[in-house]
């Protein structure tokens, strides 16, 4: 199977399994823009899927997190981890005037499905069930020690933020490299 076929299967799964038409649209737009290149690429065996990124983000943050921090931290972790691991694209985009200023329709739909499967418990915050914690721990053990230390420093920075505006400022600086 080539990369194009893999992305088409992912797009179909997003609708059939996660009921995310928005994610389907973004995957199809990506295919349209890169169709010739994708035909030549081979399939990617993901080391980190969208589901495992979500579980890992909640786990590494301390077991409970609000949605704004979940999106923003997942964005930073995706960016960091994709340099060293094969990570499935969560399809992030930025909308500064919204509460969820870093947003991923893919993560949003996967959150609902993970909740239905019993891996995540949602009250005011997102929590991991025992099964979700076990899955997240297996990814944590897979990650190299050097990367764990870097991720721990990212988490410490995020835990110091009390307000959404502090997270927005950090993300802006992160994106501009300052």
RAQUIJO-V755762 format. One record per residue. RES is the residue in one letter. D_LAST is the distance of its C-alpha to the last C-alpha in Angstrom with 1 decimal. Layout:
# RAQUIJO-V755762
RES&D_LAST / RES&D_LAST
This chain:
# RAQUIJO-V755762
X&40.9 / X&38.1 / X&34.6 / X&36.0 / X&38.7 / X&36.3 / X&34.1 / X&37.2 / X&38.4 / X&35.1 / X&35.4 / X&39.0 / X&38.1 / X&35.5 / X&38.4 / X&41.2 / X&39.5 / X&36.7 / X&38.0 / X&34.7 / X&35.6 / X&32.1 / X&30.8 / X&33.8 / X&32.9 / X&29.3 / X&30.7 / X&33.4 / X&31.0 / X&29.1 / X&32.5 / X&33.6 / X&30.6 / X&31.0 / X&34.7 / X&35.7 / X&32.9 / X&33.5 / X&37.2 / X&36.6 / X&34.2 / X&35.7 / X&35.2 / X&32.3 / X&33.3 / X&30.5 / X&29.7 / X&27.8 / X&29.2 / X&27.9 / X&30.4 / X&29.4 / X&25.7 / X&26.8 / X&29.1 / X&26.7 / X&24.0 / X&26.6 / X&28.0 / X&24.9 / X&23.9 / X&27.3 / X&29.8 / X&29.2 / X&26.4 / X&26.2 / X&25.5 / X&22.2 / X&20.7 / X&22.5 / X&21.0 / X&17.4 / X&17.9 / X&19.9 / X&17.2 / X&14.7 / X&17.8 / X&19.0 / X&15.9 / X&16.0 / X&19.9 / X&20.4 / X&19.2 / X&22.1 / X&24.6 / X&26.3 / X&25.1 / X&26.8 / X&24.7 / X&24.4 / X&23.7 / X&20.8 / X&20.0 / X&18.1 / X&20.2 / X&18.3 / X&21.6 / X&23.1 / X&23.2 / X&22.3 / X&19.3 / X&18.5 / X&22.0 / X&24.0 / X&27.7 / X&28.4 / X&27.2 / X&29.0 / X&32.3 / X&32.0 / X&31.6 / X&34.9 / X&36.6 / X&35.4 / X&36.8 / X&40.1 / X&40.3 / X&39.9 / X&36.8 / X&34.8 / X&36.2 / X&34.9 / X&35.8 / X&33.3 / X&30.8 / X&30.8 / X&32.6 / X&33.7 / X&37.4 / X&38.9 / X&38.9 / X&35.3 / X&34.4 / X&36.4 / X&34.6 / X&31.2 / X&32.4 / X&33.6 / X&30.2 / X&28.7 / X&31.3 / X&30.5 / X&26.9 / X&26.5 / X&26.1 / X&23.0 / X&21.4 / X&22.9 / X&21.2 / X&17.7 / X&18.7 / X&20.2 / X&17.0 / X&15.3 / X&18.5 / X&18.5 / X&15.1 / X&16.7 / X&20.0 / X&18.6 / X&17.8 / X&21.0 / X&20.3 / X&19.1 / X&17.0 / X&14.9 / X&14.5 / X&13.7 / X&10.9 / X&9.5 / X&10.2 / X&8.6 / X&5.1 / X&6.4 / X&7.9 / X&5.6 / X&3.8 / X&0.0
